[in-house]
């Protein structure tokens, strides 16, 4: 609903849901859960409500350039996370959490054997860790992440999502209600892998500063780590003013201002 290309009367566009998966948000420069629809979204109805069965199920916010009938809406869980984040921080928005790592898929059988994975195990290989994150104190390069918050990670970096769908394991960290994820591995499957049973209540959402349980395989040893999630750094270029100097970095660099005790600027290069 809205006023596409202006006009005096409200306009209603009808469409169907094509898929639900993480998408790059053009306004926030981050990848979060989005609902793809085939209804047209134009300037004027972006920001309007998406309604199904007389209930608001999201907010229309972007379309795909160069394509026809591909639009996206922000689902309710993302909106709820934003509102709760602002409430928790006294009116300040912290952003969606992240571990600050980059991973490589483990779909190659020989690679899984090299790192000591059992035939029934799946996971992803840690290839880069941002140095000023809490994960840098716990994780190591070439660790294999087997589970995140008790949800097994596939060799392609996905976790079970709804019926037979799968979604990037970043979704576990996005703070969305964990009830929408498939249940953790059954105790019998965990027993076959000789992994301690840590079945417990699901966490309703993850926010900046929350702990994330990560099961990793390191040099043949399986260990459970508690990493603290931090707001994801912006992927686009930014400018910092420091001692009168203007520093501009490209969109693929992570930049950190770390004054005490070294009083220096650290650039995390790709």
VOPAGU-2260 file (C-alpha; in pm, 1 decimal, decimal comma):
REM VOPAGU-2260
SITE   aa  ch    i         X         Y         Z
SITE  UNK   A    0       0,0       0,0       0,0
SITE  UNK   A    1     117,9     352,3     -75,3
SITE  UNK   A    2     136,9     623,7    -337,4
SITE  UNK   A    3     369,2     497,8    -615,0
SITE  UNK   A    4     485,7     784,6    -839,5
SITE  UNK   A    5     264,6    1020,7    -643,6
SITE  UNK   A    6    -110,1    1063,0    -681,0
SITE  UNK   A    7    -390,1    1160,4    -443,2
SITE  UNK   A    8    -549,6     820,1    -380,0
SITE  UNK   A    9    -384,8     529,8    -204,6
SITE  UNK   A   10    -275,3     243,0    -429,8
SITE  UNK   A   11    -276,5    -128,6    -352,8
SITE  UNK   A   12     -49,0    -376,0    -534,5
SITE  UNK   A   13    -109,8    -749,3    -511,6
SITE  UNK   A   14     156,5   -1018,2    -533,9
SITE  UNK   A   15     268,2   -1356,5    -407,9
SITE  UNK   A   16     565,3   -1457,6    -196,5
SITE  UNK   A   17     839,1   -1597,3    -420,2
SITE  UNK   A   18    1097,4   -1692,9    -156,4
SITE  UNK   A   19    1231,2   -1608,0     189,1
SITE  UNK   A   20    1607,5   -1574,4     232,0
SITE  UNK   A   21    1876,8   -1323,2     334,1
SITE  UNK   A   22    1917,0   -1032,0      95,4
SITE  UNK   A   23    2145,0    -730,0      80,0
SITE  UNK   A   24    1964,4    -432,4     231,6
SITE  UNK   A   25    2048,2    -127,5      21,4
SITE  UNK   A   26    1962,5     117,2     300,2
SITE  UNK   A   27    2150,7     -55,8     580,3
SITE  UNK   A   28    2437,6    -204,5     376,2
SITE  UNK   A   29    2390,9    -542,8     540,5
SITE  UNK   A   30    2244,4    -884,0     457,0
SITE  UNK   A   31    1931,8    -973,4     653,7
SITE  UNK   A   32    1621,8   -1185,0     612,7
SITE  UNK   A   33    1387,0   -1054,8     342,8
SITE  UNK   A   34    1072,0   -1170,5     166,1
SITE  UNK   A   35    1075,3   -1160,3    -212,5
SITE  UNK   A   36     743,1   -1080,0    -379,5
SITE  UNK   A   37     632,4   -1026,0    -738,3
SITE  UNK   A   38     436,6    -707,8    -664,5
SITE  UNK   A   39     579,7    -388,0    -809,5
SITE  UNK   A   40     759,5    -159,2    -563,9
SITE  UNK   A   41     817,8     196,7    -679,5
SITE  UNK   A   42     904,7     527,4    -511,5
SITE  UNK   A   43     596,3     616,9    -314,7
SITE  UNK   A   44     490,9     275,6    -187,0
SITE  UNK   A   45     832,4     184,2     -48,9
SITE  UNK   A   46     792,9     199,2     326,8
SITE  UNK   A   47     427,6     102,9     305,4
SITE  UNK   A   48     281,7    -198,2     486,0
SITE  UNK   A   49     253,6    -543,4     332,6
SITE  UNK   A   50     -74,1    -700,0     441,2
SITE  UNK   A   51    -188,4   -1063,1     439,8
SITE  UNK   A   52    -512,5   -1187,7     596,3
SITE  UNK   A   53    -577,5    -841,1     740,0
SITE  UNK   A   54    -245,4    -844,1     926,9
SITE  UNK   A   55      73,6    -650,9     859,8
SITE  UNK   A   56     347,4    -901,6     770,4
SITE  UNK   A   57     621,7    -661,1     667,6
SITE  UNK   A   58     727,1    -332,0     514,4
SITE  UNK   A   59     797,8    -282,4     143,5
SITE  UNK   A   60    1143,5    -134,0     101,5
SITE  UNK   A   61    1331,2    -213,8    -221,5
SITE  UNK   A   62    1319,0    -362,1    -570,1
SITE  UNK   A   63    1578,4    -523,9    -793,8
SITE  UNK   A   64    1719,2    -300,6   -1065,6
SITE  UNK   A   65    1716,2    -448,8   -1413,1
SITE  UNK   A   66    1451,9    -708,8   -1325,8
SITE  UNK   A   67    1075,9    -721,4   -1356,3
SITE  UNK   A   68     829,9    -790,7   -1076,3
SITE  UNK   A   69    1093,5    -854,5    -809,6
SITE  UNK   A   70    1046,0    -662,5    -488,9
SITE  UNK   A   71    1136,2    -718,2    -126,3
SITE  UNK   A   72     968,6    -654,4     204,7
SITE  UNK   A   73    1119,3    -644,9     553,5
SITE  UNK   A   74     961,5    -925,9     758,8
SITE  UNK   A   75     812,5    -865,4    1103,2
SITE  UNK   A   76    1094,3   -1041,9    1299,2
SITE  UNK   A   77    1350,6    -795,9    1160,1
SITE  UNK   A   78    1130,3    -501,7    1257,9
SITE  UNK   A   79    1075,2    -646,7    1605,6
SITE  UNK   A   80    1450,3    -692,0    1650,8
SITE  UNK   A   81    1508,1    -326,8    1559,5
SITE  UNK   A   82    1246,0    -203,5    1806,7
SITE  UNK   A   83    1373,2    -428,5    2086,3
SITE  UNK   A   84    1732,8    -319,6    2019,2
SITE  UNK   A   85    1634,8      45,5    2055,2
SITE  UNK   A   86    1438,6     -30,5    2372,5
SITE  UNK   A   87    1728,5    -219,7    2533,9
SITE  UNK   A   88    1977,8      56,3    2462,2
SITE  UNK   A   89    1774,2     354,0    2574,7
SITE  UNK   A   90    1688,5     482,9    2229,4
SITE  UNK   A   91    2021,0     396,2    2064,1
SITE  UNK   A   92    2032,7     144,4    1781,1
SITE  UNK   A   93    2329,0     -95,3    1803,5
SITE  UNK   A   94    2262,1    -307,5    1495,8
SITE  UNK   A   95    2248,0    -678,7    1422,3
SITE  UNK   A   96    2524,1    -887,0    1580,6
SITE  UNK   A   97    2802,3   -1076,7    1406,2
SITE  UNK   A   98    3098,6   -1288,7    1508,7
SITE  UNK   A   99    3339,2   -1105,0    1281,3
SITE  UNK   A  100    3460,6   -1408,0    1086,9
SITE  UNK   A  101    3477,1   -1522,0     725,4
SITE  UNK   A  102    3430,8   -1889,2     642,6
SITE  UNK   A  103    3495,2   -2127,1     354,8
SITE  UNK   A  104    3259,6   -2405,3     250,6
SITE  UNK   A  105    3367,1   -2763,6     327,1
SITE  UNK   A  106    3189,3   -2941,2      42,9
SITE  UNK   A  107    3510,9   -3110,1     -69,6
SITE  UNK   A  108    3538,5   -3461,4      78,8
SITE  UNK   A  109    3917,9   -3461,5      86,1
SITE  UNK   A  110    3921,5   -3130,1     269,7
SITE  UNK   A  111    3689,0   -3267,4     537,5
SITE  UNK   A  112    3914,4   -3570,4     581,3
SITE  UNK   A  113    4223,0   -3349,8     604,9
SITE  UNK   A  114    4074,8   -3155,2     894,9
SITE  UNK   A  115    3966,5   -3470,9    1076,3
SITE  UNK   A  116    3590,3   -3448,3    1032,7
SITE  UNK   A  117    3385,5   -3762,5    1082,7
SITE  UNK   A  118    3172,0   -3883,9     789,3
SITE  UNK   A  119    2849,4   -3764,6     952,9
SITE  UNK   A  120    2988,4   -3423,4    1051,2
SITE  UNK   A  121    2937,7   -3104,6     854,6
SITE  UNK   A  122    3068,6   -2754,0     899,8
SITE  UNK   A  123    3261,4   -2461,2     755,3
SITE  UNK   A  124    3627,1   -2360,2     777,7
SITE  UNK   A  125    3726,8   -2034,6     947,4
SITE  UNK   A  126    3957,3   -1850,6     706,8
SITE  UNK   A  127    3958,7   -1498,7     852,8
SITE  UNK   A  128    3888,8   -1341,6    1192,1
SITE  UNK   A  129    3859,9    -969,3    1257,0
SITE  UNK   A  130    4137,7    -898,2    1508,1
SITE  UNK   A  131    3950,7    -666,9    1746,5
SITE  UNK   A  132    3649,3    -891,6    1801,9
SITE  UNK   A  133    3587,6   -1122,4    2094,5
SITE  UNK   A  134    3596,5   -1416,6    1852,8
SITE  UNK   A  135    3963,2   -1337,6    1781,0
SITE  UNK   A  136    4041,4   -1436,1    2140,7
SITE  UNK   A  137    3869,8   -1774,1    2106,0
SITE  UNK   A  138    3863,8   -1889,6    1745,4
SITE  UNK   A  139    4165,6   -1967,7    1532,9
SITE  UNK   A  140    4220,8   -1975,7    1161,9
SITE  UNK   A  141    4143,2   -2323,0    1022,1
SITE  UNK   A  142    3897,3   -2403,0    1300,6
SITE  UNK   A  143    3596,8   -2594,3    1166,2
SITE  UNK   A  144    3264,9   -2458,2    1292,4
SITE  UNK   A  145    3031,9   -2755,0    1342,5
SITE  UNK   A  146    2742,1   -2585,9    1521,4
SITE  UNK   A  147    2621,7   -2237,7    1608,3
SITE  UNK   A  148    2386,6   -2210,0    1905,3
SITE  UNK   A  149    2328,7   -2588,3    1895,8
SITE  UNK   A  150    2225,1   -2583,6    1528,0
SITE  UNK   A  151    2440,7   -2798,9    1295,8
SITE  UNK   A  152    2606,6   -2601,4    1017,1
SITE  UNK   A  153    2604,9   -2763,4     672,3
SITE  UNK   A  154    2911,0   -2792,4     451,1
SITE  UNK   A  155    2770,9   -2506,4     245,1
SITE  UNK   A  156    2738,1   -2279,3     549,3
SITE  UNK   A  157    2363,1   -2319,1     596,2
SITE  UNK   A  158    2135,4   -2438,4     875,9
SITE  UNK   A  159    1791,8   -2601,1     855,1
SITE  UNK   A  160    1513,6   -2344,6     813,5
SITE  UNK   A  161    1142,2   -2423,4     820,1
SITE  UNK   A  162    1032,9   -2746,3     652,8
SITE  UNK   A  163    1292,6   -2855,5     396,2
SITE  UNK   A  164    1452,6   -2518,4     339,6
SITE  UNK   A  165    1801,6   -2410,2     441,1
SITE  UNK   A  166    1940,4   -2066,8     516,8
SITE  UNK   A  167    2281,8   -1913,4     586,9
SITE  UNK   A  168    2399,6   -1973,0     943,2
SITE  UNK   A  169    2429,7   -1594,0     981,3
SITE  UNK   A  170    2053,6   -1609,6    1030,4
SITE  UNK   A  171    2116,5   -1764,5    1373,1
SITE  UNK   A  172    2303,3   -1448,2    1472,4
SITE  UNK   A  173    2054,8   -1203,1    1324,6
SITE  UNK   A  174    1847,0   -1202,2    1640,0
SITE  UNK   A  175    1540,1   -1351,7    1475,2
SITE  UNK   A  176    1317,0   -1584,4    1677,2
SITE  UNK   A  177    1492,5   -1918,6    1694,4
SITE  UNK   A  178    1158,7   -2102,7    1689,7
SITE  UNK   A  179    1153,8   -2060,6    1311,1
SITE  UNK   A  180    1466,8   -2272,4    1281,6
SITE  UNK   A  181    1456,3   -2649,4    1267,7
SITE  UNK   A  182    1514,7   -2813,5    1609,1
SITE  UNK   A  183    1871,7   -2902,1    1712,5
SITE  UNK   A  184    2019,7   -3240,8    1631,9
SITE  UNK   A  185    1856,6   -3531,5    1813,3
SITE  UNK   A  186    2050,3   -3683,1    2109,5
SITE  UNK   A  187    2107,5   -4011,7    1925,5
SITE  UNK   A  188    2280,7   -3835,2    1636,1
SITE  UNK   A  189    2495,0   -3637,8    1880,4
SITE  UNK   A  190    2585,7   -3958,8    2062,9
SITE  UNK   A  191    2712,8   -4114,3    1739,0
SITE  UNK   A  192    2943,1   -3817,3    1699,6
SITE  UNK   A  193    3049,9   -3841,9    2065,2
SITE  UNK   A  194    2954,5   -3479,6    2120,1
SITE  UNK   A  195    2822,9   -3379,5    2465,0
SITE  UNK   A  196    2449,3   -3320,5    2477,2
SITE  UNK   A  197    2372,2   -2953,1    2538,0
SITE  UNK   A  198    1999,4   -2958,2    2476,0
SITE  UNK   A  199    1839,7   -2658,6    2643,9
SITE  UNK   A  200    1592,7   -2376,5    2595,1
SITE  UNK   A  201    1622,7   -2183,1    2270,7
SITE  UNK   A  202    1735,6   -1822,1    2284,1
SITE  UNK   A  203    1460,4   -1589,5    2164,7
SITE  UNK   A  204    1704,3   -1357,8    1989,0
SITE  UNK   A  205    2063,7   -1239,8    1968,3
SITE  UNK   A  206    2169,0    -881,3    2024,3
SITE  UNK   A  207    2502,5    -701,3    2034,1
SITE  UNK   A  208    2690,7    -820,7    2340,2
SITE  UNK   A  209    2511,1   -1154,8    2370,9
SITE  UNK   A  210    2708,2   -1478,3    2390,1
SITE  UNK   A  211    2693,2   -1723,9    2101,3
SITE  UNK   A  212    2769,0   -2091,7    2158,9
SITE  UNK   A  213    3000,5   -2227,4    1890,2
SITE  UNK   A  214    3107,2   -2592,0    1857,5
SITE  UNK   A  215    3440,3   -2612,8    1674,4
SITE  UNK   A  216    3680,2   -2881,5    1561,4
SITE  UNK   A  217    4043,9   -2785,4    1620,3
SITE  UNK   A  218    4330,1   -3023,2    1549,3
SITE  UNK   A  219    4106,3   -3323,9    1606,5
SITE  UNK   A  220    3955,4   -3189,4    1929,9
SITE  UNK   A  221    3593,8   -3077,0    1961,2
SITE  UNK   A  222    3534,4   -2787,7    2195,2
SITE  UNK   A  223    3250,1   -2556,4    2285,4
SITE  UNK   A  224    3326,5   -2184,7    2292,5
SITE  UNK   A  225    3120,6   -1886,5    2406,9
SITE  UNK   A  226    3187,0   -1596,5    2170,4
SITE  UNK   A  227    3043,6   -1251,3    2228,0
SITE  UNK   A  228    2867,2   -1106,5    1925,4
SITE  UNK   A  229    2928,4    -745,1    1827,0
SITE  UNK   A  230    2751,7    -508,7    1586,0
SITE  UNK   A  231    2850,4    -592,8    1230,1
SITE  UNK   A  232    3084,2    -327,9    1080,6
SITE  UNK   A  233    2952,3    -143,6     773,3
SITE  UNK   A  234    3072,3    -308,7     450,3
SITE  UNK   A  235    3073,5      14,9     254,1
SITE  UNK   A  236    3347,0     273,8     258,2
SITE  UNK   A  237    3355,6     514,3     548,7
SITE  UNK   A  238    3554,2     817,6     658,3
SITE  UNK   A  239    3716,3     864,9     998,9
SITE  UNK   A  240    3847,0    1189,7    1138,6
SITE  UNK   A  241    4150,7    1134,3    1361,5
SITE  UNK   A  242    4395,4    1401,8    1477,6
SITE  UNK   A  243    4273,0    1627,3    1199,5
SITE  UNK   A  244    4325,9    1363,1     930,7
SITE  UNK   A  245    4047,9    1230,3     708,0
SITE  UNK   A  246    4090,0     857,2     642,1
SITE  UNK   A  247    3885,1     699,2     363,6
SITE  UNK   A  248    3873,8     320,6     318,2
SITE  UNK   A  249    3721,4     107,7      43,2
SITE  UNK   A  250    3401,7     -90,3      79,5
SITE  UNK   A  251    3584,3    -420,5     133,3
SITE  UNK   A  252    3800,4    -305,2     425,4
SITE  UNK   A  253    3708,8    -334,8     789,2
SITE  UNK   A  254    3835,8     -37,9     988,5
SITE  UNK   A  255    3883,0     -18,0    1361,7
SITE  UNK   A  256    3979,5     278,2    1581,1
SITE  UNK   A  257    4175,7     136,4    1873,4
SITE  UNK   A  258    4328,4     418,4    2076,2
SITE  UNK   A  259    4419,5     278,2    2420,5
SITE  UNK   A  260    4677,5     155,8    2485,4
SITE  UNK   A  261    4853,5     173,2    2147,0
SITE  UNK   A  262    4692,3     500,5    2028,7
SITE  UNK   A  263    4693,7     381,3    1670,1
SITE  UNK   A  264    4459,7     298,4    1384,1
SITE  UNK   A  265    4436,1     -59,2    1262,9
SITE  UNK   A  266    4317,8    -142,9     914,2
SITE  UNK   A  267    4194,3    -499,4     860,8
SITE  UNK   A  268    4287,8    -567,7     499,2
SITE  UNK   A  269    4115,5    -842,6     295,2
